[in-house]
Amino acid sequence: MPDDGALAEPGQRLVARVVDTLVVGLPVTLVARSEAVGLSPPTADLVTVPILAGLLLVYEWVQLALWGRTLGKRFAGIEVVAEPRRDGRGLGLGRALLRSATYALPIAARPVPFLGVAAGLFWVANAGLLLEGTRRQTLHDRLAGTLVVRRPQPEARPEVVPDGGV
């Protein structure tokens, strides 16, 4: 956890999610809707959602397990850490997978009529949990035993310009 132990703000978490969704979702959507693939628009929509969910899961799982941060989290200046860090190690594969799957798998249910509604309600409840309590933990944080904390970007070092004197 950072020295100051400050929890990430909800806005920082939202920015990170938007960036990560664009990083994964934009290429998937563009490919699925391209004429080269040859899918009709309704079929492309149906196929895109589970592919997006699977890629989001892998994208987040690998990065959280290795670094505790995705590209979006780096951009937003936040990091996912294990709560209480008893072992001194990072999240690990299992904890990162549980956290990522709890968030990503409901996305795959979106095309199924009843399950899509349930997934939407899940996301609302999940976001609501972020505002409940003092630890700002969503369901995927609570299940995986994680916290999202601020991680300031490293300060830029001034560029050293060689002395051009004679």
C-alpha positions in Angstrom: 0.0 0.0 0.0 1.3 3.5 -0.6 2.9 5.3 2.2 -0.1 7.6 2.7 -2.6 4.7 2.4 -5.2 6.8 0.6 -8.0 5.0 -1.0 -8.8 5.7 -4.6 -11.6 8.1 -5.3 -14.7 6.7 -7.1 -13.9 9.1 -10.0 -10.4 7.7 -10.4 -11.9 4.2 -10.5 -14.5 5.2 -13.1 -11.8 6.8 -15.3 -9.7 3.6 -15.1 -12.7 1.4 -16.1 -13.5 3.7 -19.1 -9.9 3.6 -20.3 -9.6 -0.2 -19.9 -13.0 -0.8 -21.6 -11.9 1.3 -24.5 -8.5 -0.4 -24.8 -10.1 -3.8 -25.0 -13.6 -3.0 -26.3 -12.8 -0.7 -29.2 -10.6 -3.2 -31.2 -13.1 -6.0 -30.5 -16.0 -3.9 -31.7 -14.2 -2.6 -34.8 -13.1 -6.1 -35.8 -16.5 -7.7 -35.2 -18.3 -5.0 -37.2 -15.8 -4.9 -40.0 -16.9 -6.1 -43.4 -13.9 -8.5 -43.6 -15.4 -10.6 -40.8 -18.8 -10.7 -42.7 -21.2 -10.8 -39.7 -24.6 -9.2 -39.8 -25.0 -6.4 -37.3 -27.2 -8.4 -34.9 -24.8 -11.4 -35.0 -21.8 -9.1 -34.5 -23.5 -7.6 -31.5 -24.2 -11.0 -30.1 -20.7 -12.3 -30.7 -18.9 -9.2 -29.5 -20.2 -9.3 -25.9 -18.9 -12.7 -24.7 -15.6 -12.1 -26.6 -15.3 -8.7 -24.9 -16.0 -10.2 -21.5 -13.4 -12.9 -22.0 -10.7 -10.5 -23.2 -11.5 -8.1 -20.4 -11.1 -10.9 -17.9 -7.7 -12.0 -19.3 -6.5 -8.4 -19.8 -7.3 -7.4 -16.2 -6.3 -10.8 -14.6 -2.8 -10.8 -16.1 -2.0 -7.2 -15.4 -3.3 -7.3 -11.8 -1.4 -10.5 -11.0 1.8 -9.1 -12.4 1.7 -5.4 -11.5 -1.5 -4.7 -9.5 -2.5 -2.2 -12.2 -4.0 -2.1 -15.7 -3.3 0.5 -18.3 -6.4 2.4 -17.1 -5.4 2.2 -13.5 -1.9 3.5 -14.4 -3.6 6.4 -16.2 -5.8 7.1 -13.3 -3.0 6.8 -10.7 -4.4 3.9 -8.8 -3.4 0.4 -7.8 -5.1 -2.8 -6.6 -3.5 -4.2 -3.4 -4.3 -7.2 -1.2 -5.9 -6.2 2.0 -4.0 -6.6 4.7 -0.8 -7.5 3.1 0.2 -10.2 5.5 2.5 -12.1 3.2 4.2 -9.0 1.6 3.4 -10.3 -1.9 1.2 -8.9 -4.6 -2.3 -10.1 -5.5 -1.2 -13.4 -7.0 -2.9 -15.3 -9.8 -5.9 -16.6 -7.7 -6.9 -13.4 -6.1 -6.5 -11.4 -9.3 -8.5 -14.0 -11.2 -11.4 -13.9 -8.7 -11.5 -10.1 -8.8 -11.4 -10.0 -12.6 -13.9 -12.7 -13.1 -16.4 -11.2 -10.7 -16.4 -8.1 -12.7 -16.1 -9.5 -16.3 -18.3 -12.6 -16.3 -21.6 -10.7 -15.9 -20.8 -8.9 -19.1 -21.0 -12.2 -21.0 -24.6 -12.6 -19.8 -25.8 -9.4 -21.4 -27.2 -10.9 -24.6 -29.4 -13.4 -22.7 -32.7 -11.6 -21.9 -33.2 -12.4 -18.2 -29.5 -12.7 -17.4 -28.8 -9.3 -19.1 -31.2 -7.6 -16.7 -29.6 -9.5 -13.8 -26.2 -8.4 -14.9 -27.3 -4.8 -15.1 -28.7 -4.9 -11.6 -25.5 -6.6 -10.5 -23.4 -3.6 -11.8 -25.6 -1.1 -10.1 -25.3 -3.0 -6.8 -21.6 -3.4 -7.3 -21.1 0.3 -7.9 -23.3 1.1 -4.9 -21.1 -1.0 -2.6 -18.3 1.3 -3.5 -20.1 4.1 -1.7 -20.9 2.0 1.4 -18.5 1.7 4.2 -15.1 3.3 4.8 -13.0 1.1 2.6 -14.7 1.8 -0.8 -14.8 -1.9 -1.7 -17.0 -3.1 -4.5 -18.2 -6.7 -4.5 -15.2 -7.9 -6.6 -12.9 -6.2 -4.1 -14.7 -7.8 -1.1 -14.6 -11.3 -2.6 -11.0 -11.1 -3.6 -9.9 -9.2 -0.4 -8.5 -6.2 -2.3 -8.4 -2.5 -1.9 -7.9 0.1 -4.6 -5.4 2.8 -3.5 -3.9 5.9 -4.9 -0.5 5.5 -6.4 1.0 8.7 -7.3 2.8 8.9 -10.6 6.6 9.1 -10.3 7.8 12.6 -10.5 9.3 13.6 -13.7 13.1 14.1 -13.4 14.4 17.3 -14.9 16.3 16.7 -18.1 20.1 17.0 -17.6 21.5 19.0 -20.4 25.3 18.6 -20.9 27.3 21.7 -20.4 28.3 23.0 -23.8 31.1 25.2 -22.5 34.6 25.0 -23.8 
